[in-house]
Each structure stands twice: as C-alpha cells, then as structure tokens.
Amino acid sequence: MKVQQLLYEQNRWSVLSDDSVNQPQLVLFFSSAQLCREQNPWQLLQQRFPNACITGLSTGGEILGDEVFDNTIAAVAIEFEHSHIQLASTLIEDPSQSAQQAQHLVSQLPQEQLKLVWLLSDGMRVNGSELIKGCRQILPEQVLLTGGLAGDSADFNQTYVCANSPACSGQLAAIGFYGDQLEVSWGSMGGWNSFGPKRMITRAKDNVLYELDGQPALELYKRYLGEDAQQLPGSALLFPLTIRHPDEENTVLVRTILSVDENDNSMTFAGNVPQGYVAQLMRGNFDHLIEGAAQAAEAAQQDHPNTTLALLVSCIGRKLLMGQQVADEVEAVADILGPHTKLAGFYSYGEIAPNGFSQRCELHNQTMTITTISEKADA
C-alpha cells in the first residue's frame, strides 16, 4: 500500500510526500466549503488522477501530515497492492430520512471481504445517530464503521460531499474497503471536563431537546453560558453536552448543538438526545484535549503498530477552543503513530466510530477519532 499526500493552496498543488504512487485506486480529499463552491476539487483532482475514484467533503479545517490548514484542499492518493475499494452514494433532503437513506447507501456495497466502511455525510441535513443506526442494520457486525460529518468552518450554513462527481449538499457517500490483506483499526477520545449539576432529559424528540428537569432547555443552557449565549449556536461548540443512559455510567456520548429555536426554547443536536437520559454540560481544557488525542492514537495503534495511513476526524469545537495551538493535537497523534504513518483528515460537525466502552458504533462530538489502514507485509 502506497500513499501520496498533496496540498492545494493559493491555486497550486504541492506534494508533501510521495511513495511512488502510479495507479491510485482512491483519492480522498478534505476541502474548505469555499473551495468546494469556487474551485471544484473533484475536477482539479481528476486532472491529476483520471483513473482513480475521487471522493471527499467540506470541512472546518484540513489536516495533512502534522499540520492543520484552512481554505485548502488536503488530499491523499492511495494505491493498494492486494486490496480494493468500492464507492456508494445517495442523496438526503431531510434529517427524518437519515436511517432509510443510510440503509440504501450501504446496501450498495457487497459484503464479501468487506473490512471497513468509511462514511462521509452532509453535516447539516442528517441526524447522525439515525444515520449510523441505518448503516448498522445492514452491515455485518464485524465490519468497522467510521467516518465523519462534513463541516463549514463555524458558520453552519452549507456543507458538501463529493462522490466521484462535483461536490454537492445533501449527499452521503460510503467507501467500502475490501481484502484479506487489509488491516484496519480505530481510536476515539475526547478530553472534555463535565461541570454543573447532572440533569434529566425530560422532553426530547430524536435530536431535538426541549426540556431538562422539566425546564426549557435553551433557557437553562443560556443561563450557564452567560454572555456567550449571545453568540449561539456558534458558542455552543465550546460548551457541549454529555449524555448517558441512567443505567450505563461508562457509556458516555457528547453532543454539540447545530441550531437553536427561540420560539419553543429548543436545541437541535447532531445526534439523538434520548428522553430519560442524564445530561451534563462540558467545557474544554487544553491539556486534556491534547491528552485525549494522544490516547485515541494509542488505541488505534494497539492492534496494528505499523500502519500506513491514519484518517483523522476531529471536531470543529476542539479547533475553535485551541485556536492557533490546534496543531498540537495533530502533532500528539503523529508522535504516537510515528513517521512511517501518513496523516490526513478534517475538522467535522460529528465523528463516527465505535464507543470505547460498549463497542457500538455511535455519533460522537468533540472527539479526536482515528481510523488506521494498512496492508499486511506478506501476501
């Protein structure tokens, strides 16, 4: 397996690393939403790799090597020796279609020798929890499901996904990775700290939260945010919500707000916030976030220490909180995985990976999620 890393910046391509890739089967890219609108990343990459399958999405920031970029296209061209890939895609108009369209999406992928499905999703028109549920209803249990939701910086206006054609909004894509020689692994960690009292979700429907402890959820949330409430929903990225089943102390999920509704005092999240769950506010600590990224890398390399490619999906909220020091979390991952591993990825509106405790695939927010891909040395 060989990987070439490329960066498109200021209207020109530069090659960051080249493993003498000649016939890549897959080119995966991560682009700013602005460049998706103005530059057509698919066409730019097709000119360089006319025979490759090209797919990617818009981001809240691009990751390549141990650096973080903005307003660029970060890409990896992947040439397999023993393995192969298949791409599936479908469109989605409304979050209520998430489970149904997910089933339609992954049912297009043959299951024989399928090891990994890497999911690329529109970041605004989906319910991430239902999306994953739909995928899991079709995919065999042993198939690893990871990926992320497209981003649009911190603007939450419009996100894009490319599936071997010009990037567009409302699209879902799934890359199936196949082969007996293929080795895949994952790691996902947060690093946020809980604060304030634990509260019961007393009224919610799917990913819309109406009441906590019988009180209007948005009103209560604003009370904690103080002056930061004036910048909602953007400021909510810095104060996510942790939720868990009341009988499952260790199975914790993090949820970030996508939008607020002042009329009914509700908040819409990237994934479900089930009624009866326990909720608590969270805030970031710089050192803990870096430590969380390193722990994700350690988990990802536990089974396969000498991996070729690591796909990183981190949350836009982490990027906003860490500011100019955001590259520190990517450097922490690079230090753990070592110089032989090529890194690429993006800052997202939601991360897709198994839960570290339950092993069920879930939608996460505010995590660093890593998927590693390599081929066995001996055929």
Secondary structure, 3 states (H helix, E strand, C coil): CEEEEEEEECCEEEEEECCCCCCCCEEEEEEEHHHHHHCCHHHHHHHHCCCCEEEEEEECCEEECCEEECCCEEEEEEECCCCEEEEEEEECCCHHHHHHHHHHHHCCCCCCCEEEEEEEECCCCCCHHHHHHHHHHHCCCCCEEEEEECCCCCCCCCCCEEECCCCECCEEEEEEEECCCEEEEEEEECCEEEEEEEEEEEEEECCEEEEECCEEHHHHHHHHHHHHHHHCCHHHHHCCEEEECCCCCCCEEEECEEEEECCCCEEEECCCCCCCCEEEEEEECHHHHHHHHHHHHHHHCCCCCCCCEEEEEEEHHHHHHHHHHCHHHHHHHHHHHCCCCEEEEEEECEEEEECCCCCCEEEECCCEEEEEEEECCCC
